[in-house]
Amino acid sequence: MLIIRMSRVGKTKEPSYRLLVQSKSKDPWGDSLETVGFINPRTKPKTIKLDEERIKHWLAKGAKATPSVHNILIDAKILTGEKLKATFKRKKAAEAPKKEQKAA
């Protein structure tokens, strides 16, 4: 399965990200099929450079975007729809309060 994800590049405390099309099983720093964009969140305003034509091409081929990339594509008006929740609670952290309530 193909996925469009961000890969962190840049120096310490100066992050920037590349948008890559990869197989889901590959790590973000490994080989990629294509680089379709670049994001620098440290500039004011953020620098976002996307290859809209290639992103639409890969989405048409069945590639899925990660939640963070999905939200960026909605902001850039490449995709339509609602934004996705990009952060999730860990199961262990969510279960800890439940155990305390049962003990009380």
N, C-alpha and C positions, 0 to 999 in steps of 0.2 A: 504494500500500500504506500502510495506517495503522500508526502506531507510537506507543507510550506511552513518553515519554522525559522526562528531567529537564532543566529550564532553570534556570541559576544566576541568582539575583537577590540583592539585598542590597548592602551597602557593602563597601569594600575590607577584606579579612581578616575579614569577618563574613558568610560565605556562608549562603544558604538556597536551597532549590530548590522549584520548582513542578513537579508532574507534569502533563504536557500530552499531549493526543491530537492528533497532527498527521500530515500526509502525510510520508512518509520523505524526500522531496526538499526539504522546507522546512527552513530553519535554525531552531534552537531559540528564537531571539529574534523570529521572525516570527509570522505569524498562526497561531492554533491553533483547532481545532474546539471544544475544551473543556478546562478545568482540572479535573483529577480528584483533586488532592491537593497537600499541602504538607509539606516536610521541613525541619527546622532542626536540623542536627547539632551546633550549638554549645551547646545547652542540656543540662543534666544531669538526667535522661536525655534522649535525643533526642526532639524533638517530631515526631511523624509523624501527620499527619491525612490520612486517605484516604476517598474517597467509594466505599465498597465496591460499592454497587449500580451506580453508573455505570461503574466499572472492569470489573465482570463484564459489563455491557451491551456495552462496546466490545470486550472480548475475544471475546464471542459473535459480534460483527459481523465478526471476522477481524483485529482489531488485534493486533500483536505487541508484546511488551515488550522493551526493551533488556536486556542481561544484568544491569545494576545494578538496574533497576526490577524485573526478574523476581525477584531475590534479596530485595528489599524486600517484594514481594507474598507470597513464601513465608514470610518472617518474620511477616507480618501474617495468615497463614493464609487468604489469599484464593486463592492457588494451592497446589497440592500437587506434590510431586516434589522433585528434587534441585536444589541451587543450581548456577548456572552460573559458569564462570570469567569474571570481569568485566574482567580486564586481559590484554593479549596482548603478546608480544614483537614488536618490529619486525623485519621480514625482514632489513634491513641489519645490525642488531646481531647477529642470530643467524647470519648468514653469515660475519661477520668471523673468528670462531674457526676455522671450517672452512678458510678460506683459509690461516691460519697453520699449521694441521696439515698441509696439503698441501705447503707450502714446506719443512717440516722433514724 
